[in-house]
């Protein structure tokens, strides 16, 4: 075994891929999550005892220190897209990131990787983007040698982007989007995990790396690509921001009025602020190429998991073949 790595949020979308890669590389993996009983599946990534989920709350100093004890490296994959309850952007992205970095420095951890996001900006109108920037600043202050990864929108079998919109097409003839002209550079989840692995296992220069895939497409174009993949014809309706804002305001209001019993996971005012800006790798930024990683195209991955949203599921290709025989 090469060493011990603690992965905060190691059972989440990105974290599980990092955990799998580190286990395959022979490392012992400690998966620090709020609910370890729901993360038992990570044990299958290695031999018995190699990958273990443990309880950790990144809002608590003692909890983070205990999860960091004895680790040779650490990866912070914790993040939220919308606020709910005690999980606020500032508490998770800024204070939590700083707490992890300070604990890593205090424990003498050799390598720290922090997963942030493209668009992190202290001057952004979005609280999400500001909190991501604050988290990066806290990490750099406590652990100057940290590697910070800023991915664009991430796709993969468990994603909440393509899967979410594909599921909507099952019941609606219209696919509404906001910011249809906003550009994205989708990056495969395993490429992000590969970047984290390289940062831990090789001599990678510290600092920020922006991660994007080989294609840059608008939001509307991504939806049309998804529709072609799931073999469904739907109208992609680009809602103007002035139409979407009242909708988001109402949804946010309902969440506040119900004290969080209704969680607005559909459209928030803060998400609208993010959608107003392109989410692509900056021309002068270091990226996947600097880490020796060739980005994976969407065409190599989307068919492998979006088939479930096709009208006939896994049998859609068989039906298409049968039609060609007529």
C-alpha positions as CSV (number, residue, x, y, z in Angstrom):
1,X,0.0,0.0,0.0
2,X,1.4,3.4,-1.0
3,X,-0.2,5.5,1.9
4,X,-3.4,6.7,3.4
5,X,-5.6,9.3,1.7
6,X,-8.6,11.0,3.3
7,X,-11.3,12.0,0.8
8,X,-13.9,14.4,2.2
9,X,-17.1,13.8,0.4
10,X,-15.6,10.5,-0.9
11,X,-19.0,8.9,-1.6
12,X,-20.4,11.8,-3.7
13,X,-20.4,12.1,-7.5
14,X,-16.8,13.1,-7.9
15,X,-15.4,11.7,-4.6
16,X,-16.3,8.1,-5.4
17,X,-14.3,8.2,-8.6
18,X,-11.3,9.6,-6.7
19,X,-11.7,6.9,-4.1
20,X,-11.8,4.2,-6.8
21,X,-8.7,5.5,-8.5
22,X,-6.7,5.8,-5.3
23,X,-7.7,2.3,-4.2
24,X,-6.7,0.9,-7.6
25,X,-3.4,2.6,-7.2
26,X,-2.9,0.7,-4.0
27,X,-3.6,3.4,-1.4
28,X,-5.6,3.0,1.7
29,X,-8.6,5.2,1.4
30,X,-10.6,6.9,4.2
31,X,-13.9,8.2,3.0
32,X,-15.1,11.0,5.3
33,X,-18.8,11.6,5.0
34,X,-21.8,12.7,7.1
35,X,-23.6,9.3,6.8
36,X,-21.1,6.4,6.6
37,X,-23.9,3.8,6.6
38,X,-24.9,5.2,3.2
39,X,-21.4,5.0,1.8
40,X,-20.8,1.3,2.4
41,X,-20.6,0.7,-1.3
42,X,-17.1,2.3,-1.4
43,X,-15.7,-0.7,0.3
44,X,-16.0,-2.6,-2.9
45,X,-13.4,-0.4,-4.6
46,X,-10.5,-2.3,-2.9
47,X,-9.6,-5.4,-1.0
48,X,-11.2,-5.9,2.4
49,X,-10.3,-3.1,4.8
50,X,-8.6,-1.0,2.1
51,X,-11.5,1.5,1.7
52,X,-13.4,2.6,4.8
53,X,-16.2,5.2,5.2
54,X,-16.1,7.2,8.5
55,X,-18.3,9.8,10.0
56,X,-17.2,13.4,9.6
57,X,-18.8,16.8,9.7
58,X,-16.7,19.5,7.9
59,X,-18.4,22.1,10.1
60,X,-16.7,20.7,13.2
61,X,-13.0,21.1,13.9
62,X,-12.6,18.0,16.0
63,X,-14.4,15.9,13.4
64,X,-12.2,17.1,10.6
65,X,-9.0,16.6,12.6
66,X,-10.0,13.0,13.5
67,X,-10.6,12.2,9.9
68,X,-7.3,13.7,8.9
69,X,-5.2,11.9,11.5
70,X,-2.4,9.8,10.0
71,X,-3.2,10.7,6.4
72,X,-0.5,11.2,3.9
73,X,-2.8,13.1,1.5
74,X,-6.3,14.6,1.5
75,X,-8.9,15.5,-1.1
76,X,-11.8,17.9,-0.5
77,X,-14.7,17.0,-2.8
78,X,-17.5,18.5,-0.6
79,X,-19.8,20.9,-2.4
80,X,-23.5,21.9,-2.7
81,X,-25.4,23.4,-5.6
82,X,-28.2,24.9,-3.5
83,X,-28.5,25.9,0.2
84,X,-30.6,23.9,2.6
85,X,-30.8,23.9,6.4
86,X,-27.3,24.3,8.0
87,X,-25.6,23.6,4.6
88,X,-25.0,27.1,3.5
89,X,-22.5,28.1,0.8
90,X,-20.3,30.0,3.2
91,X,-20.3,27.1,5.8
92,X,-19.5,24.4,3.3
93,X,-17.5,26.0,0.5
94,X,-15.6,28.6,2.5
95,X,-15.4,27.7,6.2
96,X,-15.4,23.9,5.5
97,X,-12.6,24.2,2.9
98,X,-10.5,26.3,5.2
99,X,-11.0,23.9,8.1
100,X,-9.9,21.0,6.0
101,X,-6.8,22.9,4.9
102,X,-5.8,23.9,8.4
103,X,-6.3,20.4,9.7
104,X,-4.1,19.1,6.8
105,X,-1.4,21.5,7.6
106,X,-1.6,20.7,11.3
107,X,-1.4,17.0,10.7
108,X,1.6,17.3,8.4
109,X,-0.3,16.0,5.4
110,X,2.0,15.9,2.3
111,X,-0.5,16.7,-0.5
112,X,-3.9,18.5,-0.5
113,X,-6.3,18.7,-3.4
114,X,-9.3,21.0,-3.3
115,X,-12.1,20.6,-5.8
116,X,-13.6,24.1,-6.5
117,X,-15.4,25.2,-9.7
118,X,-14.9,27.3,-12.8
119,X,-16.5,30.7,-12.1
120,X,-15.1,31.0,-8.5
121,X,-14.9,34.8,-8.1
122,X,-14.9,37.0,-5.0
123,X,-16.7,39.7,-7.1
124,X,-19.4,37.5,-8.6
125,X,-23.1,38.4,-8.0
126,X,-23.6,34.7,-7.2
127,X,-23.2,33.6,-3.6
128,X,-22.1,30.1,-4.8
129,X,-19.3,31.6,-6.9
130,X,-18.2,34.0,-4.1
131,X,-18.1,31.1,-1.5
132,X,-16.0,29.0,-3.9
133,X,-13.5,31.8,-4.2
134,X,-13.5,32.3,-0.4
135,X,-12.8,28.6,0.0
136,X,-9.9,28.7,-2.5
137,X,-8.4,31.7,-0.6
138,X,-8.7,29.9,2.7
139,X,-7.0,26.8,1.3
140,X,-4.1,28.8,-0.1
141,X,-3.7,30.7,3.1
142,X,-3.5,27.5,5.3
143,X,-1.8,25.2,2.7
144,X,0.1,27.1,0.1
145,X,1.2,23.9,-1.7
146,X,-2.4,22.8,-2.4
147,X,-3.6,21.9,-5.9
148,X,-7.0,23.5,-6.7
149,X,-9.2,22.0,-9.4
150,X,-11.9,24.0,-11.1
151,X,-14.0,21.8,-13.3
152,X,-16.7,23.0,-15.6
153,X,-20.0,21.2,-15.5
154,X,-19.3,17.5,-14.8
155,X,-20.9,14.6,-16.6
156,X,-21.0,10.9,-15.9
157,X,-23.4,8.1,-15.0
158,X,-24.5,9.6,-11.7
159,X,-24.6,13.2,-12.8
160,X,-27.5,15.6,-12.0
161,X,-27.2,17.5,-15.3
162,X,-27.9,15.2,-18.3
163,X,-29.9,12.7,-16.2
164,X,-32.1,15.4,-14.6
165,X,-33.1,17.0,-17.9
166,X,-33.4,13.6,-19.7
167,X,-35.9,12.5,-16.9
168,X,-38.0,15.6,-17.6
169,X,-38.5,14.6,-21.2
170,X,-40.5,11.6,-20.1
171,X,-43.5,13.7,-19.0
172,X,-43.2,17.0,-20.9
173,X,-43.2,17.9,-24.6
174,X,-41.2,21.0,-23.8
175,X,-37.7,21.2,-22.2
176,X,-37.3,24.6,-20.6
177,X,-33.8,26.0,-20.1
178,X,-32.6,29.3,-18.8
179,X,-29.5,30.9,-20.3
180,X,-29.7,28.8,-23.4
181,X,-26.8,30.7,-25.0
182,X,-24.5,30.3,-22.0
183,X,-21.5,28.2,-22.9
184,X,-20.2,25.2,-21.0
185,X,-17.2,22.9,-21.4
186,X,-18.5,19.6,-19.9
187,X,-15.7,17.4,-18.3
188,X,-16.0,13.7,-17.6
189,X,-16.1,12.9,-13.9
190,X,-13.3,10.4,-14.2
191,X,-11.0,13.0,-15.8
192,X,-11.6,15.1,-12.8
193,X,-10.7,12.1,-10.6
194,X,-7.6,11.5,-12.7
195,X,-6.5,15.1,-12.1
196,X,-6.9,14.6,-8.3
197,X,-4.9,11.3,-8.5
198,X,-2.1,12.9,-10.5
199,X,-1.9,15.8,-8.0
200,X,-1.5,13.3,-5.2
201,X,0.8,10.7,-6.8
202,X,3.0,12.9,-9.0
203,X,5.1,16.1,-8.7
204,X,2.4,18.5,-9.8
205,X,2.9,22.3,-9.4
206,X,0.6,23.8,-6.8
207,X,-2.1,26.3,-7.8
208,X,-5.2,26.4,-9.9
209,X,-6.1,24.1,-12.8
210,X,-9.3,24.6,-14.8
211,X,-10.8,21.4,-16.1
212,X,-12.9,21.3,-19.3
213,X,-13.7,18.7,-21.9
214,X,-12.8,18.9,-25.7
215,X,-16.1,20.5,-26.6
216,X,-17.6,23.9,-25.8
217,X,-21.4,24.1,-26.4
218,X,-24.2,26.3,-25.3
219,X,-26.8,25.1,-22.8
220,X,-29.4,24.7,-25.6
221,X,-26.9,22.8,-27.7
222,X,-26.2,20.5,-24.9
223,X,-29.9,19.8,-24.5
224,X,-30.2,19.0,-28.2
225,X,-27.2,16.6,-27.9
226,X,-28.9,14.9,-25.0
227,X,-32.2,14.6,-26.9
228,X,-30.5,13.0,-29.8
229,X,-28.9,10.5,-27.5
230,X,-32.2,9.5,-25.8
231,X,-34.1,9.4,-29.1
232,X,-36.8,11.9,-28.1
233,X,-38.1,15.0,-29.9
234,X,-38.8,17.9,-27.5
235,X,-39.0,21.6,-27.9
236,X,-36.0,23.3,-26.2
237,X,-37.5,26.4,-24.8
238,X,-35.0,29.1,-23.8
239,X,-36.7,31.1,-21.1
240,X,-35.5,34.7,-20.8
241,X,-34.0,35.7,-17.5
242,X,-36.8,38.2,-16.8
243,X,-39.3,35.3,-17.0
244,X,-37.2,32.9,-14.9
245,X,-36.5,35.3,-12.1
246,X,-40.1,35.5,-10.7
247,X,-40.3,31.7,-10.9
248,X,-37.0,31.3,-9.0
249,X,-38.2,33.9,-6.4
250,X,-41.4,32.0,-5.8
251,X,-39.6,28.7,-5.4
252,X,-37.0,30.2,-3.0
253,X,-39.9,31.8,-1.1
254,X,-41.7,28.5,-0.7
255,X,-38.5,26.9,0.7
256,X,-38.1,29.7,3.2
257,X,-41.8,29.6,4.2
258,X,-41.7,25.8,4.8
259,X,-38.5,26.1,6.8
260,X,-36.8,23.9,4.3
261,X,-39.4,21.1,4.2
262,X,-39.7,22.0,0.5
263,X,-36.2,22.0,-1.0
264,X,-35.8,24.1,-4.1
265,X,-33.7,21.9,-6.2
266,X,-35.2,23.1,-9.5
267,X,-34.2,26.7,-9.9
268,X,-32.9,29.3,-7.5
269,X,-32.1,32.9,-7.9
270,X,-28.5,32.2,-7.2
271,X,-28.4,29.6,-10.0
272,X,-29.8,32.2,-12.3
273,X,-26.8,34.5,-11.5
274,X,-24.4,31.7,-12.4
275,X,-26.2,30.9,-15.6
276,X,-25.7,34.4,-16.8
277,X,-21.9,33.7,-17.2
278,X,-20.1,31.3,-19.5
279,X,-18.6,28.3,-17.7
280,X,-15.5,27.5,-19.8
281,X,-11.8,27.2,-19.2
282,X,-9.9,30.5,-19.4
283,X,-7.5,30.8,-22.4
284,X,-4.5,31.3,-20.1
285,X,-5.4,28.7,-17.4
286,X,-3.5,25.5,-16.7
287,X,-5.7,22.5,-17.4
288,X,-5.9,18.8,-18.1
289,X,-3.1,18.9,-20.6
290,X,-0.8,20.3,-18.0
291,X,-1.6,17.3,-15.9
292,X,-1.0,14.9,-18.8
293,X,-4.6,14.0,-19.2
294,X,-6.5,13.8,-22.5
295,X,-10.1,14.9,-22.0
296,X,-12.8,12.4,-22.7
297,X,-15.4,13.4,-25.4
298,X,-19.1,13.2,-24.4
299,X,-19.7,10.8,-27.3
300,X,-17.6,8.2,-25.6
301,X,-19.6,8.3,-22.4
302,X,-23.2,9.6,-22.9
303,X,-24.5,6.4,-24.7
304,X,-23.3,4.3,-21.8
305,X,-25.8,5.8,-19.3
306,X,-28.4,7.9,-21.1
307,X,-29.9,4.8,-22.8
308,X,-32.1,4.3,-19.7
309,X,-34.0,7.5,-20.7
310,X,-34.8,6.3,-24.2
311,X,-38.5,5.3,-25.0
312,X,-37.6,1.6,-25.1
313,X,-34.6,1.8,-22.8
314,X,-31.9,-0.8,-23.6
315,X,-34.1,-2.2,-26.4
316,X,-34.2,1.1,-28.4
317,X,-31.3,0.1,-30.5
318,X,-32.9,-3.3,-31.3
319,X,-36.1,-1.5,-32.3
320,X,-34.2,0.9,-34.6
321,X,-32.4,-2.1,-36.2
322,X,-35.7,-3.9,-36.7
323,X,-37.2,-0.8,-38.5
324,X,-34.3,-0.9,-40.9
325,X,-35.2,-4.4,-42.0
326,X,-38.6,-3.4,-43.2
